[in-house]
Amino acid sequence: MGLRAVDLERDFGVVVSGLRPHEGGFESDCWVADDVWFVKWWKQPGVPTGLGVLGELRALGLAVPEPIAAVSGELYAVRDGRP
């Protein structure tokens, strides 16, 4: 089963009108939502590592995307056992 717009709204509070698959993605399935958001769904279960790196680089003044926390406060949500 693929990612759905309703999943992003439930888990991240982000309302999108469309998702399209994006090829690539190291060890993950990827989508682009409304040509604004990039979403990764890791293939392996467990806590993904390195998610805080984007925030750390951004705090140093580098132009990197700002990660969005899930409604849980974590930088990821879990669906079907996958982060």
N, CA, C and O atoms as a Maestro MAE file, in Angstrom:
{
 s_m_m2io_version
 :::
 2.0.0
}

f_m_ct {
 s_m_title
 :::
 protein
 m_atom[332] {
  # First column is atom index #
  i_m_mmod_type
  r_m_x_coord
  r_m_y_coord
  r_m_z_coord
  i_m_residue_number
  s_m_chain_name
  s_m_pdb_residue_name
  s_m_pdb_atom_name
  i_m_atomic_number
  :::
  1 25 0.847 -1.186 0.000 1 A "MET " " N  " 7
  2 3 0.000 0.000 0.000 1 A "MET " " CA " 6
  3 2 0.882 1.234 0.000 1 A "MET " " C  " 6
  4 15 1.905 1.263 0.684 1 A "MET " " O  " 8
  5 25 0.513 2.226 -0.735 2 A "GLY " " N  " 7
  6 3 1.295 3.442 -0.832 2 A "GLY " " CA " 6
  7 2 0.886 4.491 0.174 2 A "GLY " " C  " 6
  8 15 -0.080 4.314 0.917 2 A "GLY " " O  " 8
  9 25 1.599 5.544 0.194 3 A "LEU " " N  " 7
  10 3 1.299 6.682 1.051 3 A "LEU " " CA " 6
  11 2 0.097 7.430 0.504 3 A "LEU " " C  " 6
  12 15 -0.072 7.541 -0.711 3 A "LEU " " O  " 8
  13 25 -0.732 7.941 1.391 4 A "ARG " " N  " 7
  14 3 -1.918 8.697 0.980 4 A "ARG " " CA " 6
  15 2 -1.882 10.082 1.607 4 A "ARG " " C  " 6
  16 15 -1.252 10.287 2.644 4 A "ARG " " O  " 8
  17 25 -2.559 11.028 0.972 5 A "ALA " " N  " 7
  18 3 -2.619 12.392 1.495 5 A "ALA " " CA " 6
  19 2 -3.195 12.412 2.908 5 A "ALA " " C  " 6
  20 15 -2.758 13.204 3.744 5 A "ALA " " O  " 8
  21 25 -4.158 11.562 3.177 6 A "VAL " " N  " 7
  22 3 -4.769 11.509 4.507 6 A "VAL " " CA " 6
  23 2 -3.750 11.085 5.567 6 A "VAL " " C  " 6
  24 15 -3.868 11.484 6.726 6 A "VAL " " O  " 8
  25 25 -2.761 10.291 5.191 7 A "ASP " " N  " 7
  26 3 -1.705 9.891 6.131 7 A "ASP " " CA " 6
  27 2 -0.882 11.100 6.563 7 A "ASP " " C  " 6
  28 15 -0.548 11.239 7.740 7 A "ASP " " O  " 8
  29 25 -0.557 11.970 5.618 8 A "LEU " " N  " 7
  30 3 0.224 13.167 5.948 8 A "LEU " " CA " 6
  31 2 -0.560 14.117 6.845 8 A "LEU " " C  " 6
  32 15 0.000 14.735 7.750 8 A "LEU " " O  " 8
  33 25 -1.849 14.226 6.588 9 A "GLU " " N  " 7
  34 3 -2.677 15.101 7.421 9 A "GLU " " CA " 6
  35 2 -2.786 14.545 8.840 9 A "GLU " " C  " 6
  36 15 -2.656 15.291 9.810 9 A "GLU " " O  " 8
  37 25 -3.020 13.253 8.961 10 A "ARG " " N  " 7
  38 3 -3.161 12.626 10.281 10 A "ARG " " CA " 6
  39 2 -1.848 12.677 11.065 10 A "ARG " " C  " 6
  40 15 -1.840 13.029 12.244 10 A "ARG " " O  " 8
  41 25 -0.745 12.327 10.414 11 A "ASP " " N  " 7
  42 3 0.526 12.183 11.122 11 A "ASP " " CA " 6
  43 2 1.326 13.468 11.269 11 A "ASP " " C  " 6
  44 15 2.082 13.621 12.229 11 A "ASP " " O  " 8
  45 25 1.164 14.409 10.310 12 A "PHE " " N  " 7
  46 3 1.973 15.628 10.330 12 A "PHE " " CA " 6
  47 2 1.162 16.913 10.337 12 A "PHE " " C  " 6
  48 15 1.729 17.995 10.487 12 A "PHE " " O  " 8
  49 25 -0.153 16.819 10.178 13 A "GLY " " N  " 7
  50 3 -0.977 18.019 10.136 13 A "GLY " " CA " 6
  51 2 -0.811 18.791 8.845 13 A "GLY " " C  " 6
  52 15 -1.177 19.965 8.779 13 A "GLY " " O  " 8
  53 25 -0.268 18.160 7.818 14 A "VAL " " N  " 7
  54 3 -0.033 18.797 6.520 14 A "VAL " " CA " 6
  55 2 -1.138 18.361 5.562 14 A "VAL " " C  " 6
  56 15 -1.312 17.170 5.307 14 A "VAL " " O  " 8
  57 25 -1.880 19.325 5.035 15 A "VAL " " N  " 7
  58 3 -2.954 19.039 4.094 15 A "VAL " " CA " 6
  59 2 -2.413 19.220 2.678 15 A "VAL " " C  " 6
  60 15 -1.941 20.299 2.320 15 A "VAL " " O  " 8
  61 25 -2.485 18.165 1.882 16 A "VAL " " N  " 7
  62 3 -2.007 18.228 0.495 16 A "VAL " " CA " 6
  63 2 -3.117 17.746 -0.430 16 A "VAL " " C  " 6
  64 15 -3.984 16.966 -0.036 16 A "VAL " " O  " 8
  65 25 -3.068 18.222 -1.653 17 A "SER " " N  " 7
  66 3 -4.088 17.808 -2.619 17 A "SER " " CA " 6
  67 2 -3.618 16.661 -3.499 17 A "SER " " C  " 6
  68 15 -4.436 15.992 -4.132 17 A "SER " " O  " 8
  69 25 -2.316 16.426 -3.548 18 A "GLY " " N  " 7
  70 3 -1.843 15.344 -4.392 18 A "GLY " " CA " 6
  71 2 -0.452 14.866 -4.037 18 A "GLY " " C  " 6
  72 15 0.378 15.621 -3.531 18 A "GLY " " O  " 8
  73 25 -0.219 13.595 -4.312 19 A "LEU " " N  " 7
  74 3 1.089 12.974 -4.113 19 A "LEU " " CA " 6
  75 2 1.497 12.294 -5.406 19 A "LEU " " C  " 6
  76 15 0.674 11.673 -6.079 19 A "LEU " " O  " 8
  77 25 2.771 12.416 -5.749 20 A "ARG " " N  " 7
  78 3 3.266 11.660 -6.890 20 A "ARG " " CA " 6
  79 2 4.555 10.967 -6.470 20 A "ARG " " C  " 6
  80 15 5.372 11.538 -5.747 20 A "ARG " " O  " 8
  81 25 4.729 9.737 -6.927 21 A "PRO " " N  " 7
  82 3 5.942 8.997 -6.575 21 A "PRO " " CA " 6
  83 2 7.184 9.712 -7.107 21 A "PRO " " C  " 6
  84 15 7.136 10.379 -8.141 21 A "PRO " " O  " 8
  85 25 8.275 9.565 -6.398 22 A "HIS " " N  " 7
  86 3 9.565 10.126 -6.798 22 A "HIS " " CA " 6
  87 2 10.567 8.984 -6.820 22 A "HIS " " C  " 6
  88 15 10.741 8.284 -5.823 22 A "HIS " " O  " 8
  89 25 11.214 8.801 -7.940 23 A "GLU " " N  " 7
  90 3 12.207 7.724 -8.073 23 A "GLU " " CA " 6
  91 2 13.412 8.010 -7.194 23 A "GLU " " C  " 6
  92 15 13.738 9.163 -6.909 23 A "GLU " " O  " 8
  93 25 14.049 6.965 -6.783 24 A "GLY " " N  " 7
  94 3 15.245 7.110 -5.962 24 A "GLY " " CA " 6
  95 2 14.887 6.999 -4.496 24 A "GLY " " C  " 6
  96 15 13.895 6.364 -4.139 24 A "GLY " " O  " 8
  97 25 15.663 7.593 -3.679 25 A "GLY " " N  " 7
  98 3 15.409 7.532 -2.247 25 A "GLY " " CA " 6
  99 2 16.177 6.396 -1.622 25 A "GLY " " C  " 6
  100 15 15.782 5.236 -1.740 25 A "GLY " " O  " 8
  101 25 17.245 6.706 -0.973 26 A "PHE " " N  " 7
  102 3 18.112 5.707 -0.355 26 A "PHE " " CA " 6
  103 2 17.328 4.922 0.685 26 A "PHE " " C  " 6
  104 15 16.899 5.481 1.694 26 A "PHE " " O  " 8
  105 25 17.137 3.626 0.443 27 A "GLU " " N  " 7
  106 3 16.438 2.715 1.340 27 A "GLU " " CA " 6
  107 2 15.040 3.182 1.706 27 A "GLU " " C  " 6
  108 15 14.571 2.914 2.812 27 A "GLU " " O  " 8
  109 25 14.360 3.882 0.789 28 A "SER " " N  " 7
  110 3 13.024 4.378 1.087 28 A "SER " " CA " 6
  111 2 12.204 4.523 -0.191 28 A "SER " " C  " 6
  112 15 12.738 4.599 -1.298 28 A "SER " " O  " 8
  113 25 10.895 4.559 0.003 29 A "ASP " " N  " 7
  114 3 9.982 4.956 -1.061 29 A "ASP " " CA " 6
  115 2 9.742 6.438 -0.866 29 A "ASP " " C  " 6
  116 15 9.626 6.901 0.268 29 A "ASP " " O  " 8
  117 25 9.666 7.198 -1.965 30 A "CYS " " N  " 7
  118 3 9.573 8.654 -1.843 30 A "CYS " " CA " 6
  119 2 8.412 9.209 -2.667 30 A "CYS " " C  " 6
  120 15 8.004 8.634 -3.676 30 A "CYS " " O  " 8
  121 25 7.898 10.345 -2.201 31 A "TRP " " N  " 7
  122 3 6.829 11.054 -2.896 31 A "TRP " " CA " 6
  123 2 7.101 12.545 -2.830 31 A "TRP " " C  " 6
  124 15 7.830 13.024 -1.961 31 A "TRP " " O  " 8
  125 25 6.503 13.269 -3.765 32 A "VAL " " N  " 7
  126 3 6.463 14.724 -3.737 32 A "VAL " " CA " 6
  127 2 5.005 15.096 -3.548 32 A "VAL " " C  " 6
  128 15 4.138 14.632 -4.288 32 A "VAL " " O  " 8
  129 25 4.741 15.918 -2.576 33 A "ALA " " N  " 7
  130 3 3.380 16.337 -2.255 33 A "ALA " " CA " 6
  131 2 3.190 17.780 -2.691 33 A "ALA " " C  " 6
  132 15 3.887 18.678 -2.219 33 A "ALA " " O  " 8
  133 25 2.238 17.997 -3.596 34 A "ASP " " N  " 7
  134 3 1.899 19.345 -4.095 34 A "ASP " " CA " 6
  135 2 3.099 20.126 -4.610 34 A "ASP " " C  " 6
  136 15 3.095 21.357 -4.571 34 A "ASP " " O  " 8
  137 25 4.118 19.439 -5.089 35 A "ASP " " N  " 7
  138 3 5.346 20.078 -5.582 35 A "ASP " " CA " 6
  139 2 5.996 20.985 -4.544 35 A "ASP " " C  " 6
  140 15 6.732 21.911 -4.887 35 A "ASP " " O  " 8
  141 25 5.716 20.708 -3.266 36 A "VAL " " N  " 7
  142 3 6.272 21.505 -2.167 36 A "VAL " " CA " 6
  143 2 7.028 20.634 -1.166 36 A "VAL " " C  " 6
  144 15 8.114 20.999 -0.715 36 A "VAL " " O  " 8
  145 25 6.457 19.497 -0.824 37 A "TRP " " N  " 7
  146 3 7.007 18.649 0.223 37 A "TRP " " CA " 6
  147 2 7.639 17.397 -0.375 37 A "TRP " " C  " 6
  148 15 7.145 16.845 -1.358 37 A "TRP " " O  " 8
  149 25 8.731 16.961 0.228 38 A "PHE " " N  " 7
  150 3 9.366 15.699 -0.139 38 A "PHE " " CA " 6
  151 2 9.175 14.748 1.030 38 A "PHE " " C  " 6
  152 15 9.513 15.078 2.167 38 A "PHE " " O  " 8
  153 25 8.634 13.572 0.754 39 A "VAL " " N  " 7
  154 3 8.279 12.619 1.812 39 A "VAL " " CA " 6
  155 2 9.027 11.308 1.582 39 A "VAL " " C  " 6
  156 15 9.026 10.765 0.477 39 A "VAL " " O  " 8
  157 25 9.664 10.808 2.640 40 A "LYS " " N  " 7
  158 3 10.359 9.517 2.580 40 A "LYS " " CA " 6
  159 2 9.630 8.540 3.484 40 A "LYS " " C  " 6
  160 15 9.179 8.894 4.573 40 A "LYS " " O  " 8
  161 25 9.520 7.296 3.011 41 A "TRP " " N  " 7
  162 3 8.934 6.223 3.806 41 A "TRP " " CA " 6
  163 2 9.952 5.095 3.795 41 A "TRP " " C  " 6
  164 15 10.081 4.379 2.802 41 A "TRP " " O  " 8
  165 25 10.681 4.935 4.906 42 A "TRP " " N  " 7
  166 3 11.758 3.969 4.977 42 A "TRP " " CA " 6
  167 2 11.233 2.551 4.795 42 A "TRP " " C  " 6
  168 15 10.142 2.216 5.254 42 A "TRP " " O  " 8
  169 25 12.027 1.721 4.116 43 A "LYS " " N  " 7
  170 3 11.641 0.332 3.861 43 A "LYS " " CA " 6
  171 2 11.846 -0.546 5.087 43 A "LYS " " C  " 6
  172 15 11.150 -1.548 5.250 43 A "LYS " " O  " 8
  173 25 12.777 -0.191 5.940 44 A "GLN " " N  " 7
  174 3 13.085 -0.978 7.129 44 A "GLN " " CA " 6
  175 2 12.374 -0.402 8.348 44 A "GLN " " C  " 6
  176 15 12.260 0.817 8.478 44 A "GLN " " O  " 8
  177 25 11.893 -1.266 9.243 45 A "PRO " " N  " 7
  178 3 11.283 -0.771 10.480 45 A "PRO " " CA " 6
  179 2 12.348 -0.203 11.414 45 A "PRO " " C  " 6
  180 15 13.545 -0.374 11.184 45 A "PRO " " O  " 8
  181 25 11.912 0.455 12.442 46 A "GLY " " N  " 7
  182 3 12.825 1.009 13.438 46 A "GLY " " CA " 6
  183 2 12.924 2.513 13.312 46 A "GLY " " C  " 6
  184 15 12.378 3.117 12.388 46 A "GLY " " O  " 8
  185 25 13.623 3.100 14.247 47 A "VAL " " N  " 7
  186 3 13.795 4.548 14.280 47 A "VAL " " CA " 6
  187 2 14.829 4.960 13.248 47 A "VAL " " C  " 6
  188 15 15.967 4.495 13.304 47 A "VAL " " O  " 8
  189 25 14.456 5.836 12.291 48 A "PRO " " N  " 7
  190 3 15.448 6.302 11.319 48 A "PRO " " CA " 6
  191 2 16.502 7.168 12.012 48 A "PRO " " C  " 6
  192 15 16.190 7.941 12.918 48 A "PRO " " O  " 8
  193 25 17.736 7.028 11.576 49 A "THR " " N  " 7
  194 3 18.824 7.793 12.191 49 A "THR " " CA " 6
  195 2 19.165 9.011 11.346 49 A "THR " " C  " 6
  196 15 18.899 9.042 10.145 49 A "THR " " O  " 8
  197 25 19.744 9.993 11.975 50 A "GLY " " N  " 7
  198 3 20.238 11.170 11.265 50 A "GLY " " CA " 6
  199 2 19.189 12.206 10.917 50 A "GLY " " C  " 6
  200 15 19.483 13.143 10.176 50 A "GLY " " O  " 8
  201 25 17.959 12.068 11.434 51 A "LEU " " N  " 7
  202 3 16.919 13.030 11.063 51 A "LEU " " CA " 6
  203 2 17.179 14.431 11.604 51 A "LEU " " C  " 6
  204 15 16.701 15.412 11.034 51 A "LEU " " O  " 8
  205 25 17.914 14.532 12.674 52 A "GLY " " N  " 7
  206 3 18.207 15.839 13.252 52 A "GLY " " CA " 6
  207 2 19.266 16.619 12.507 52 A "GLY " " C  " 6
  208 15 19.462 17.803 12.782 52 A "GLY " " O  " 8
  209 25 19.959 15.984 11.566 53 A "VAL " " N  " 7
  210 3 21.056 16.642 10.851 53 A "VAL " " CA " 6
  211 2 20.563 17.855 10.064 53 A "VAL " " C  " 6
  212 15 21.235 18.886 10.039 53 A "VAL " " O  " 8
  213 25 19.403 17.746 9.424 54 A "LEU " " N  " 7
  214 3 18.895 18.900 8.666 54 A "LEU " " CA " 6
  215 2 18.681 20.113 9.569 54 A "LEU " " C  " 6
  216 15 19.030 21.235 9.201 54 A "LEU " " O  " 8
  217 25 18.112 19.889 10.740 55 A "GLY " " N  " 7
  218 3 17.910 20.991 11.686 55 A "GLY " " CA " 6
  219 2 19.231 21.585 12.152 55 A "GLY " " C  " 6
  220 15 19.356 22.802 12.293 55 A "GLY " " O  " 8
  221 25 20.214 20.727 12.391 56 A "GLU " " N  " 7
  222 3 21.532 21.200 12.827 56 A "GLU " " CA " 6
  223 2 22.202 22.033 11.735 56 A "GLU " " C  " 6
  224 15 22.785 23.079 12.021 56 A "GLU " " O  " 8
  225 25 22.120 21.571 10.486 57 A "LEU " " N  " 7
  226 3 22.723 22.324 9.378 57 A "LEU " " CA " 6
  227 2 22.003 23.648 9.165 57 A "LEU " " C  " 6
  228 15 22.631 24.671 8.890 57 A "LEU " " O  " 8
  229 25 20.695 23.621 9.292 58 A "ARG " " N  " 7
  230 3 19.907 24.854 9.139 58 A "ARG " " CA " 6
  231 2 20.269 25.867 10.233 58 A "ARG " " C  " 6
  232 15 20.360 27.065 9.966 58 A "ARG " " O  " 8
  233 25 20.474 25.385 11.454 59 A "ALA " " N  " 7
  234 3 20.853 26.258 12.564 59 A "ALA " " CA " 6
  235 2 22.222 26.894 12.340 59 A "ALA " " C  " 6
  236 15 22.514 27.955 12.891 59 A "ALA " " O  " 8
  237 25 23.055 26.250 11.536 60 A "LEU " " N  " 7
  238 3 24.367 26.805 11.201 60 A "LEU " " CA " 6
  239 2 24.294 27.810 10.058 60 A "LEU " " C  " 6
  240 15 25.310 28.384 9.664 60 A "LEU " " O  " 8
  241 25 23.088 28.023 9.526 61 A "GLY " " N  " 7
  242 3 22.907 29.006 8.465 61 A "GLY " " CA " 6
  243 2 22.957 28.429 7.059 61 A "GLY " " C  " 6
  244 15 22.956 29.182 6.085 61 A "GLY " " O  " 8
  245 25 23.000 27.112 6.936 62 A "LEU " " N  " 7
  246 3 23.032 26.510 5.606 62 A "LEU " " CA " 6
  247 2 21.617 26.404 5.036 62 A "LEU " " C  " 6
  248 15 20.655 26.197 5.776 62 A "LEU " " O  " 8
  249 25 21.503 26.546 3.740 63 A "ALA " " N  " 7
  250 3 20.202 26.518 3.063 63 A "ALA " " CA " 6
  251 2 19.776 25.075 2.809 63 A "ALA " " C  " 6
  252 15 19.969 24.548 1.714 63 A "ALA " " O  " 8
  253 25 19.199 24.445 3.819 64 A "VAL " " N  " 7
  254 3 18.691 23.078 3.698 64 A "VAL " " CA " 6
  255 2 17.203 23.098 4.046 64 A "VAL " " C  " 6
  256 15 16.741 23.998 4.748 64 A "VAL " " O  " 8
  257 25 16.460 22.115 3.562 65 A "PRO " " N  " 7
  258 3 15.037 22.074 3.884 65 A "PRO " " CA " 6
  259 2 14.812 21.919 5.387 65 A "PRO " " C  " 6
  260 15 15.555 21.220 6.076 65 A "PRO " " O  " 8
  261 25 13.793 22.572 5.861 66 A "GLU " " N  " 7
  262 3 13.456 22.453 7.277 66 A "GLU " " CA " 6
  263 2 12.573 21.228 7.483 66 A "GLU " " C  " 6
  264 15 11.512 21.123 6.867 66 A "GLU " " O  " 8
  265 25 12.995 20.306 8.335 67 A "PRO " " N  " 7
  266 3 12.158 19.136 8.592 67 A "PRO " " CA " 6
  267 2 10.914 19.544 9.382 67 A "PRO " " C  " 6
  268 15 10.938 20.499 10.158 67 A "PRO " " O  " 8
  269 25 9.839 18.805 9.168 68 A "ILE " " N  " 7
  270 3 8.585 19.071 9.869 68 A "ILE " " CA " 6
  271 2 8.353 17.938 10.860 68 A "ILE " " C  " 6
  272 15 8.399 16.764 10.496 68 A "ILE " " O  " 8
  273 25 8.107 18.295 12.099 69 A "ALA " " N  " 7
  274 3 7.825 17.278 13.110 69 A "ALA " " CA " 6
  275 2 6.415 16.726 12.929 69 A "ALA " " C  " 6
  276 15 5.499 17.428 12.500 69 A "ALA " " O  " 8
  277 25 6.273 15.469 13.263 70 A "ALA " " N  " 7
  278 3 4.953 14.840 13.268 70 A "ALA " " CA " 6
  279 2 4.159 15.398 14.449 70 A "ALA " " C  " 6
  280 15 4.724 16.055 15.324 70 A "ALA " " O  " 8
  281 25 2.862 15.139 14.473 71 A "VAL " " N  " 7
  282 3 2.042 15.608 15.589 71 A "VAL " " CA " 6
  283 2 2.515 15.004 16.912 71 A "VAL " " C  " 6
  284 15 2.227 15.547 17.979 71 A "VAL " " O  " 8
  285 25 3.234 13.890 16.850 72 A "SER " " N  " 7
  286 3 3.790 13.261 18.053 72 A "SER " " CA " 6
  287 2 4.979 14.036 18.608 72 A "SER " " C  " 6
  288 15 5.386 13.823 19.751 72 A "SER " " O  " 8
  289 25 5.540 14.942 17.792 73 A "GLY " " N  " 7
  290 3 6.734 15.681 18.187 73 A "GLY " " CA " 6
  291 2 8.011 15.094 17.614 73 A "GLY " " C  " 6
  292 15 9.050 15.754 17.621 73 A "GLY " " O  " 8
  293 25 7.952 13.871 17.120 74 A "GLU " " N  " 7
  294 3 9.112 13.228 16.496 74 A "GLU " " CA " 6
  295 2 9.256 13.728 15.057 74 A "GLU " " C  " 6
  296 15 8.332 14.332 14.512 74 A "GLU " " O  " 8
  297 25 10.409 13.476 14.448 75 A "LEU " " N  " 7
  298 3 10.622 13.863 13.057 75 A "LEU " " CA " 6
  299 2 10.179 12.770 12.093 75 A "LEU " " C  " 6
  300 15 10.533 12.799 10.915 75 A "LEU " " O  " 8
  301 25 9.419 11.823 12.579 76 A "TYR " " N  " 7
  302 3 8.898 10.753 11.739 76 A "TYR " " CA " 6
  303 2 7.614 10.217 12.364 76 A "TYR " " C  " 6
  304 15 7.342 10.428 13.546 76 A "TYR " " O  " 8
  305 25 6.846 9.531 11.557 77 A "ALA " " N  " 7
  306 3 5.667 8.813 12.028 77 A "ALA " " CA " 6
  307 2 5.812 7.375 11.519 77 A "ALA " " C  " 6
  308 15 6.629 7.112 10.637 77 A "ALA " " O  " 8
  309 25 5.040 6.463 12.059 78 A "VAL " " N  " 7
  310 3 5.114 5.059 11.662 78 A "VAL " " CA " 6
  311 2 3.791 4.640 11.034 78 A "VAL " " C  " 6
  312 15 2.718 4.887 11.583 78 A "VAL " " O  " 8
  313 25 3.891 4.005 9.879 79 A "ARG " " N  " 7
  314 3 2.711 3.478 9.182 79 A "ARG " " CA " 6
  315 2 3.036 2.082 8.703 79 A "ARG " " C  " 6
  316 15 4.072 1.866 8.074 79 A "ARG " " O  " 8
  317 25 2.180 1.146 8.986 80 A "ASP " " N  " 7
  318 3 2.401 -0.252 8.607 80 A "ASP " " CA " 6
  319 2 3.772 -0.755 9.055 80 A "ASP " " C  " 6
  320 15 4.422 -1.529 8.352 80 A "ASP " " O  " 8
  321 25 4.203 -0.301 10.243 81 A "GLY " " N  " 7
  322 3 5.481 -0.742 10.796 81 A "GLY " " CA " 6
  323 2 6.708 -0.078 10.230 81 A "GLY " " C  " 6
  324 15 7.830 -0.399 10.621 81 A "GLY " " O  " 8
  325 25 6.505 0.855 9.304 82 A "ARG " " N  " 7
  326 3 7.640 1.552 8.672 82 A "ARG " " CA " 6
  327 2 7.624 3.032 9.033 82 A "ARG " " C  " 6
  328 15 6.575 3.675 9.000 82 A "ARG " " O  " 8
  329 25 8.797 3.571 9.379 83 A "PRO " " N  " 7
  330 3 8.860 5.011 9.664 83 A "PRO " " CA " 6
  331 2 8.789 5.839 8.397 83 A "PRO " " C  " 6
  332 15 8.830 7.068 8.460 83 A "PRO " " O  " 8
  :::
 }
 m_bond[331] {
  # First column is bond index #
  i_m_from
  i_m_to
  i_m_order
  :::
  1 1 2 1
  2 2 3 1
  3 3 4 2
  4 3 5 1
  5 5 6 1
  6 6 7 1
  7 7 8 2
  8 7 9 1
  9 9 10 1
  10 10 11 1
  11 11 12 2
  12 11 13 1
  13 13 14 1
  14 14 15 1
  15 15 16 2
  16 15 17 1
  17 17 18 1
  18 18 19 1
  19 19 20 2
  20 19 21 1
  21 21 22 1
  22 22 23 1
  23 23 24 2
  24 23 25 1
  25 25 26 1
  26 26 27 1
  27 27 28 2
  28 27 29 1
  29 29 30 1
  30 30 31 1
  31 31 32 2
  32 31 33 1
  33 33 34 1
  34 34 35 1
  35 35 36 2
  36 35 37 1
  37 37 38 1
  38 38 39 1
  39 39 40 2
  40 39 41 1
  41 41 42 1
  42 42 43 1
  43 43 44 2
  44 43 45 1
  45 45 46 1
  46 46 47 1
  47 47 48 2
  48 47 49 1
  49 49 50 1
  50 50 51 1
  51 51 52 2
  52 51 53 1
  53 53 54 1
  54 54 55 1
  55 55 56 2
  56 55 57 1
  57 57 58 1
  58 58 59 1
  59 59 60 2
  60 59 61 1
  61 61 62 1
  62 62 63 1
  63 63 64 2
  64 63 65 1
  65 65 66 1
  66 66 67 1
  67 67 68 2
  68 67 69 1
  69 69 70 1
  70 70 71 1
  71 71 72 2
  72 71 73 1
  73 73 74 1
  74 74 75 1
  75 75 76 2
  76 75 77 1
  77 77 78 1
  78 78 79 1
  79 79 80 2
  80 79 81 1
  81 81 82 1
  82 82 83 1
  83 83 84 2
  84 83 85 1
  85 85 86 1
  86 86 87 1
  87 87 88 2
  88 87 89 1
  89 89 90 1
  90 90 91 1
  91 91 92 2
  92 91 93 1
  93 93 94 1
  94 94 95 1
  95 95 96 2
  96 95 97 1
  97 97 98 1
  98 98 99 1
  99 99 100 2
  100 99 101 1
  101 101 102 1
  102 102 103 1
  103 103 104 2
  104 103 105 1
  105 105 106 1
  106 106 107 1
  107 107 108 2
  108 107 109 1
  109 109 110 1
  110 110 111 1
  111 111 112 2
  112 111 113 1
  113 113 114 1
  114 114 115 1
  115 115 116 2
  116 115 117 1
  117 117 118 1
  118 118 119 1
  119 119 120 2
  120 119 121 1
  121 121 122 1
  122 122 123 1
  123 123 124 2
  124 123 125 1
  125 125 126 1
  126 126 127 1
  127 127 128 2
  128 127 129 1
  129 129 130 1
  130 130 131 1
  131 131 132 2
  132 131 133 1
  133 133 134 1
  134 134 135 1
  135 135 136 2
  136 135 137 1
  137 137 138 1
  138 138 139 1
  139 139 140 2
  140 139 141 1
  141 141 142 1
  142 142 143 1
  143 143 144 2
  144 143 145 1
  145 145 146 1
  146 146 147 1
  147 147 148 2
  148 147 149 1
  149 149 150 1
  150 150 151 1
  151 151 152 2
  152 151 153 1
  153 153 154 1
  154 154 155 1
  155 155 156 2
  156 155 157 1
  157 157 158 1
  158 158 159 1
  159 159 160 2
  160 159 161 1
  161 161 162 1
  162 162 163 1
  163 163 164 2
  164 163 165 1
  165 165 166 1
  166 166 167 1
  167 167 168 2
  168 167 169 1
  169 169 170 1
  170 170 171 1
  171 171 172 2
  172 171 173 1
  173 173 174 1
  174 174 175 1
  175 175 176 2
  176 175 177 1
  177 177 178 1
  178 178 179 1
  179 179 180 2
  180 179 181 1
  181 181 182 1
  182 182 183 1
  183 183 184 2
  184 183 185 1
  185 185 186 1
  186 186 187 1
  187 187 188 2
  188 187 189 1
  189 189 190 1
  190 190 191 1
  191 191 192 2
  192 191 193 1
  193 193 194 1
  194 194 195 1
  195 195 196 2
  196 195 197 1
  197 197 198 1
  198 198 199 1
  199 199 200 2
  200 199 201 1
  201 201 202 1
  202 202 203 1
  203 203 204 2
  204 203 205 1
  205 205 206 1
  206 206 207 1
  207 207 208 2
  208 207 209 1
  209 209 210 1
  210 210 211 1
  211 211 212 2
  212 211 213 1
  213 213 214 1
  214 214 215 1
  215 215 216 2
  216 215 217 1
  217 217 218 1
  218 218 219 1
  219 219 220 2
  220 219 221 1
  221 221 222 1
  222 222 223 1
  223 223 224 2
  224 223 225 1
  225 225 226 1
  226 226 227 1
  227 227 228 2
  228 227 229 1
  229 229 230 1
  230 230 231 1
  231 231 232 2
  232 231 233 1
  233 233 234 1
  234 234 235 1
  235 235 236 2
  236 235 237 1
  237 237 238 1
  238 238 239 1
  239 239 240 2
  240 239 241 1
  241 241 242 1
  242 242 243 1
  243 243 244 2
  244 243 245 1
  245 245 246 1
  246 246 247 1
  247 247 248 2
  248 247 249 1
  249 249 250 1
  250 250 251 1
  251 251 252 2
  252 251 253 1
  253 253 254 1
  254 254 255 1
  255 255 256 2
  256 255 257 1
  257 257 258 1
  258 258 259 1
  259 259 260 2
  260 259 261 1
  261 261 262 1
  262 262 263 1
  263 263 264 2
  264 263 265 1
  265 265 266 1
  266 266 267 1
  267 267 268 2
  268 267 269 1
  269 269 270 1
  270 270 271 1
  271 271 272 2
  272 271 273 1
  273 273 274 1
  274 274 275 1
  275 275 276 2
  276 275 277 1
  277 277 278 1
  278 278 279 1
  279 279 280 2
  280 279 281 1
  281 281 282 1
  282 282 283 1
  283 283 284 2
  284 283 285 1
  285 285 286 1
  286 286 287 1
  287 287 288 2
  288 287 289 1
  289 289 290 1
  290 290 291 1
  291 291 292 2
  292 291 293 1
  293 293 294 1
  294 294 295 1
  295 295 296 2
  296 295 297 1
  297 297 298 1
  298 298 299 1
  299 299 300 2
  300 299 301 1
  301 301 302 1
  302 302 303 1
  303 303 304 2
  304 303 305 1
  305 305 306 1
  306 306 307 1
  307 307 308 2
  308 307 309 1
  309 309 310 1
  310 310 311 1
  311 311 312 2
  312 311 313 1
  313 313 314 1
  314 314 315 1
  315 315 316 2
  316 315 317 1
  317 317 318 1
  318 318 319 1
  319 319 320 2
  320 319 321 1
  321 321 322 1
  322 322 323 1
  323 323 324 2
  324 323 325 1
  325 325 326 1
  326 326 327 1
  327 327 328 2
  328 327 329 1
  329 329 330 1
  330 330 331 1
  331 331 332 2
  :::
 }
}
